[in-house]
Amino acid sequence: MWTLYGIANCDTVRRARRYLDGVGQDYQFHDFRRDGLSETLLRDWVAEVGWETLLNRRGLTWRRLPEAARSDLNQERAAGLMLENPTLIKRPILDTGTQRIIGFSEDRYANLSP
């Protein structure tokens, strides 16, 4: 079964959920705020797609971080920030079992095979 990771009140996550529901794709929703985020899972994502891809530098959480936390980032520091603040992770993340899709694009989702 596919898993969609994100936070429930994110507009992009809502669009992804509506799309998956609309095409009848079974999936489980994992809310970072409610269900948490394991360090192992985050480190697997970082190893697969890179911390630069996962880190959301556009959101309010990023802008609210002190400048010292945002400067001189590397993989370890970025992973630590994302574990402390899961809303720093770009969302949604769709895990199909064979690949991870970061963000939502109807075209990209349409090309996935169940």
C-alpha positions in Angstrom: 0.0 0.0 0.0 1.2 3.5 -0.8 1.8 6.0 2.0 1.4 9.7 1.8 3.4 11.7 4.3 2.6 15.3 5.2 0.5 17.5 7.5 -3.3 17.5 7.4 -3.7 21.3 7.0 -1.3 21.7 4.1 -3.0 22.8 0.9 -0.6 20.8 -1.3 -1.2 17.7 0.8 -5.0 18.2 0.5 -4.7 18.4 -3.3 -2.6 15.2 -3.4 -5.2 13.4 -1.2 -8.1 14.6 -3.4 -6.2 13.4 -6.5 -5.5 10.0 -5.0 -9.1 9.6 -3.7 -10.4 10.7 -7.1 -8.5 8.0 -9.0 -9.4 5.4 -6.4 -5.8 4.8 -5.3 -5.5 3.1 -1.9 -3.1 4.8 0.4 -2.4 5.5 4.1 -2.0 9.0 5.3 0.8 9.7 7.8 0.6 13.1 9.5 4.0 14.3 10.8 2.3 16.2 13.6 0.0 13.5 14.8 2.0 10.4 13.9 5.5 11.7 14.3 8.6 11.0 12.2 11.3 8.5 12.9 14.9 9.4 12.5 15.5 6.2 10.4 12.8 7.1 7.9 14.1 10.7 7.5 17.7 9.4 7.1 16.5 7.0 4.4 14.8 9.8 2.5 17.9 12.0 2.9 20.1 9.2 1.5 17.7 8.6 -1.4 16.8 12.2 -2.5 19.2 14.4 -0.6 18.6 16.9 2.2 18.5 19.8 -0.2 15.4 18.3 -1.9 13.6 17.6 1.4 14.2 20.9 3.1 11.4 23.4 2.6 13.0 26.8 2.6 9.8 28.6 1.4 7.6 27.9 4.4 6.8 29.9 7.5 8.7 27.4 9.7 11.9 28.1 7.8 11.4 31.9 8.0 10.8 31.7 11.7 14.1 29.9 12.4 16.9 32.0 13.8 19.5 33.0 11.1 22.2 30.9 13.0 20.1 27.8 12.5 19.6 28.5 8.8 23.3 29.3 8.0 26.1 26.8 7.1 23.8 23.9 6.7 25.1 20.4 6.0 23.3 17.0 5.9 23.6 16.4 9.7 22.4 19.9 10.7 19.5 19.9 8.1 18.4 16.4 9.2 18.4 17.5 12.8 16.3 20.6 12.0 13.8 18.5 10.1 13.5 16.0 12.9 12.9 18.8 15.4 10.5 20.6 13.0 8.9 18.1 10.6 7.1 21.0 8.9 10.5 21.9 7.4 10.1 18.9 5.1 8.7 19.5 1.7 5.3 17.9 1.3 3.7 15.7 0.5 6.0 12.7 0.2 4.4 9.8 -1.6 6.0 6.5 -1.0 4.8 3.9 -3.5 7.0 1.2 -2.1 9.4 1.5 -5.1 9.9 5.2 -5.3 9.4 8.5 -3.3 7.8 11.5 -4.9 8.5 14.8 -3.2 5.8 17.4 -3.7 2.6 17.1 -5.7 2.2 17.2 -9.4 -0.9 15.7 -11.0 1.2 14.8 -14.1 3.8 12.9 -12.0 1.1 11.1 -10.0 -0.8 10.2 -13.1 2.3 8.4 -14.5 2.7 6.2 -11.4 1.5 2.6 -11.7 -0.3 1.1 -8.7 
